[in-house]
Amino acid sequence: MVSRNMTDAAVMGLPNVRFEPGRFNWIGSPELSNRVLWVGAASPFTKVSDLFERELIVGAPGGAQGVTAAPILLKNLLGMKLKIVQGYRSPGDVVLAIARGEVFGLVNSIGSAESARRAWIASGQMRALFNMEPARVPWLGAPTIFEFLKTEEQRQVLTFFSNNVLLGRPLMAPPGVPADRIAILRRAFDATMADAAFLKEAASMGFEVAPKTGEAIAALVAAAIATPKDIVKKAERFATPE
């Protein structure tokens, strides 16, 4: 099981990357995740168009992680009026800052429909304005940002940026494994993800199971590798702090 960022690291040509993601045999992922822009209940922001009309103060830890890069990308690529305050130790600290009224929003990932983030909505603590992947999250009750894009360049950049979170927690086998063995591993993984005993044990440990097949993971990796170099460079540039 590897980092979902490894494909992007190879595509972007980061230093010391000596692997080719397309050569690995992808088995599947037990997790599905999405990035969501959340605003506190006390915030006056209720819809996506508000973000183009007045300034939203967003908290972020800083560094290269997605929770920080995502609002920077939204600001630079789409022109949202976001003031990004960096330096918090974790997304949890940003949530506390929202409760104190220091900031009004954050971008944070969510898991499946059983995610703890669902409690934010049920309790009225937070509102989800949108998720950052091409498809809506059915239980979230919010649009995807792809519904508000105006150019093909915006669509391509956000597609590349959203790709790694859609990989979840991918499992892989090395290059050169015979195709029949990979097929057996993939179907065994799929069967495990549906096994009642496995699901019961996962639930008892607090793990959310929202699987993706090896074929779906391989398709996402192939799409990332096929991203035009100019789009990759623009994604890097737009998601980098000024």
Secondary structure, DSSP 8 states (H G I E B T S, - for coil): ---TTHHHHHHTT-TT----GGGSEEEEES---EEEEEEETTSS--SGGGGGTS-EEEEE--SSSHHHHHHHHHHHHH---EEEEE--SSHHHHHHHHHHTS--EEEEEE-STT-THHHHHHHTSEEEEEESSSS--TTT---BGGGG--SHHHHHHHHHHHHHHHT-S-EEE-TT--HHHHHHHHHHHHHHHT-HHHHHHHHHTT-----EEHHHHHHHHHHHHTS-HHHHHHHHHHTS--
